[in-house]
Amino acid sequence: MNLTITVDKEVLKRARIRALEQDTSVNAVLREYLNSYAGIAGTKREAVDRLVSLSQDASSRRGDSEWTREDLHER
C-alpha cells in the first residue's frame, strides 16, 4: 500500500543524508518505524541489521583502543 505524507524540504534532505550514511533509505526507515509503532515485529534480518548498526555507531569507553584478551581477563 502506498502512503503520501507532507514533510518539510530541509527535514527530508537531512533524513535522506542520514539514511545514506546508514546504508538505508528514508522509505525503509519509515516502514520500520511504522511497523514498530503498530506493534508488528520486524524480521530477524532487520533486527540483526539494527544491532550491527548500533554497534558500529557505539564507541568503547577506552576511546579508539580495542579490547585485548588480556584486558578482558585482567584481575
TIRO-795634 format. One record per residue (C-alpha): residue in one letter; x, y, z; residue number from 1. Coordinates in steps of 0.001 Angstrom, whole numbers. Example, Ala and Ser with C-alpha at 12.3 -4.5 7.8 and 13.67 -1.06 7.14 Angstrom:
# residues 2
<pt><r>A</r><px>12300</px><py>-4500</py><pz>7800</pz><k>1</k></pt>
<pt><r>S</r><px>13670</px><py>-1060</py><pz>7140</pz><k>2</k></pt>
//
This chain:
# residues 75
<pt><r>M</r><px>0</px><py>0</py><pz>0</pz><k>1</k></pt>
<pt><r>N</r><px>1273</px><py>3497</py><pz>-751</pz><k>2</k></pt>
<pt><r>L</r><px>1225</px><py>6432</py><pz>1656</pz><k>3</k></pt>
<pt><r>T</r><px>1712</px><py>10108</py><pz>838</pz><k>4</k></pt>
<pt><r>I</r><px>2924</px><py>12486</py><pz>3535</pz><k>5</k></pt>
<pt><r>T</r><px>3989</px><py>16111</py><pz>3597</pz><k>6</k></pt>
<pt><r>V</r><px>7410</px><py>16813</py><pz>5081</pz><k>7</k></pt>
<pt><r>D</r><px>9450</px><py>19994</py><pz>5291</pz><k>8</k></pt>
<pt><r>K</r><px>12037</px><py>20131</py><pz>2494</pz><k>9</k></pt>
<pt><r>E</r><px>15005</px><py>20553</py><pz>4868</pz><k>10</k></pt>
<pt><r>V</r><px>13808</px><py>17703</py><pz>7119</pz><k>11</k></pt>
<pt><r>L</r><px>13577</px><py>15354</py><pz>4146</pz><k>12</k></pt>
<pt><r>K</r><px>17003</px><py>16430</py><pz>2888</pz><k>13</k></pt>
<pt><r>R</r><px>18603</px><py>15694</py><pz>6271</pz><k>14</k></pt>
<pt><r>A</r><px>16730</px><py>12407</py><pz>6577</pz><k>15</k></pt>
<pt><r>R</r><px>17997</px><py>11315</py><pz>3161</pz><k>16</k></pt>
<pt><r>I</r><px>21581</px><py>12180</py><pz>4104</pz><k>17</k></pt>
<pt><r>R</r><px>21317</px><py>10279</py><pz>7384</pz><k>18</k></pt>
<pt><r>A</r><px>19733</px><py>7289</py><pz>5672</pz><k>19</k></pt>
<pt><r>L</r><px>22562</px><py>7223</py><pz>3120</pz><k>20</k></pt>
<pt><r>E</r><px>25096</px><py>7307</py><pz>5962</pz><k>21</k></pt>
<pt><r>Q</r><px>23352</px><py>4280</py><pz>7465</pz><k>22</k></pt>
<pt><r>D</r><px>23175</px><py>2489</py><pz>4102</pz><k>23</k></pt>
<pt><r>T</r><px>19378</px><py>2547</py><pz>4029</pz><k>24</k></pt>
<pt><r>S</r><px>16577</px><py>4706</py><pz>2667</pz><k>25</k></pt>
<pt><r>V</r><px>14041</px><py>7073</py><pz>4173</pz><k>26</k></pt>
<pt><r>N</r><px>11351</px><py>4698</py><pz>2950</pz><k>27</k></pt>
<pt><r>A</r><px>12924</px><py>1776</py><pz>4829</pz><k>28</k></pt>
<pt><r>V</r><px>13313</px><py>3874</py><pz>7992</pz><k>29</k></pt>
<pt><r>L</r><px>9660</px><py>4939</py><pz>7880</pz><k>30</k></pt>
<pt><r>R</r><px>8490</px><py>1392</py><pz>7166</pz><k>31</k></pt>
<pt><r>E</r><px>10476</px><py>79</py><pz>10142</pz><k>32</k></pt>
<pt><r>Y</r><px>9141</px><py>2842</py><pz>12381</pz><k>33</k></pt>
<pt><r>L</r><px>5534</px><py>2266</py><pz>11352</pz><k>34</k></pt>
<pt><r>N</r><px>5894</px><py>-1495</py><pz>11912</pz><k>35</k></pt>
<pt><r>S</r><px>7267</px><py>-810</py><pz>15378</pz><k>36</k></pt>
<pt><r>Y</r><px>4589</px><py>1799</py><pz>16112</pz><k>37</k></pt>
<pt><r>A</r><px>1868</px><py>-616</py><pz>15013</pz><k>38</k></pt>
<pt><r>G</r><px>3307</px><py>-3348</py><pz>17233</pz><k>39</k></pt>
<pt><r>I</r><px>4414</px><py>-5541</py><pz>14343</pz><k>40</k></pt>
<pt><r>A</r><px>7729</px><py>-7227</py><pz>14952</pz><k>41</k></pt>
<pt><r>G</r><px>10312</px><py>-6847</py><pz>12208</pz><k>42</k></pt>
<pt><r>T</r><px>12165</px><py>-9700</py><pz>10616</pz><k>43</k></pt>
<pt><r>K</r><px>15196</px><py>-11262</py><pz>12231</pz><k>44</k></pt>
<pt><r>R</r><px>17330</px><py>-9744</py><pz>9475</pz><k>45</k></pt>
<pt><r>E</r><px>16075</px><py>-6242</py><pz>10341</pz><k>46</k></pt>
<pt><r>A</r><px>16882</px><py>-6847</py><pz>13997</pz><k>47</k></pt>
<pt><r>V</r><px>20379</px><py>-8047</py><pz>13144</pz><k>48</k></pt>
<pt><r>D</r><px>20933</px><py>-5085</py><pz>10815</pz><k>49</k></pt>
<pt><r>R</r><px>19813</px><py>-2675</py><pz>13539</pz><k>50</k></pt>
<pt><r>L</r><px>22078</px><py>-4323</py><pz>16119</pz><k>51</k></pt>
<pt><r>V</r><px>25068</px><py>-4154</py><pz>13770</pz><k>52</k></pt>
<pt><r>S</r><px>24305</px><py>-503</py><pz>13038</pz><k>53</k></pt>
<pt><r>L</r><px>24123</px><py>331</py><pz>16735</pz><k>54</k></pt>
<pt><r>S</r><px>27370</px><py>-1497</py><pz>17477</pz><k>55</k></pt>
<pt><r>Q</r><px>29169</px><py>331</py><pz>14657</pz><k>56</k></pt>
<pt><r>D</r><px>27943</px><py>3690</py><pz>15942</pz><k>57</k></pt>
<pt><r>A</r><px>28973</px><py>2946</py><pz>19537</pz><k>58</k></pt>
<pt><r>S</r><px>32420</px><py>3701</py><pz>20879</pz><k>59</k></pt>
<pt><r>S</r><px>34174</px><py>1933</py><pz>23697</pz><k>60</k></pt>
<pt><r>R</r><px>34907</px><py>3636</py><pz>26975</pz><k>61</k></pt>
<pt><r>R</r><px>38576</px><py>3487</py><pz>26048</pz><k>62</k></pt>
<pt><r>G</r><px>38266</px><py>5744</py><pz>23010</pz><k>63</k></pt>
<pt><r>D</r><px>39798</px><py>4286</py><pz>19860</pz><k>64</k></pt>
<pt><r>S</r><px>41566</px><py>1472</py><pz>21733</pz><k>65</k></pt>
<pt><r>E</r><px>40438</px><py>-2053</py><pz>21122</pz><k>66</k></pt>
<pt><r>W</r><px>39950</px><py>-4588</py><pz>23888</pz><k>67</k></pt>
<pt><r>T</r><px>42501</px><py>-7348</py><pz>24134</pz><k>68</k></pt>
<pt><r>R</r><px>42035</px><py>-10788</py><pz>25638</pz><k>69</k></pt>
<pt><r>E</r><px>44324</px><py>-9739</py><pz>28482</pz><k>70</k></pt>
<pt><r>D</r><px>42181</px><py>-6669</py><pz>29192</pz><k>71</k></pt>
<pt><r>L</r><px>39037</px><py>-8765</py><pz>29392</pz><k>72</k></pt>
<pt><r>H</r><px>40559</px><py>-11303</py><pz>31763</pz><k>73</k></pt>
<pt><r>E</r><px>42537</px><py>-8868</py><pz>33878</pz><k>74</k></pt>
<pt><r>R</r><px>42102</px><py>-9450</py><pz>37627</pz><k>75</k></pt>
//
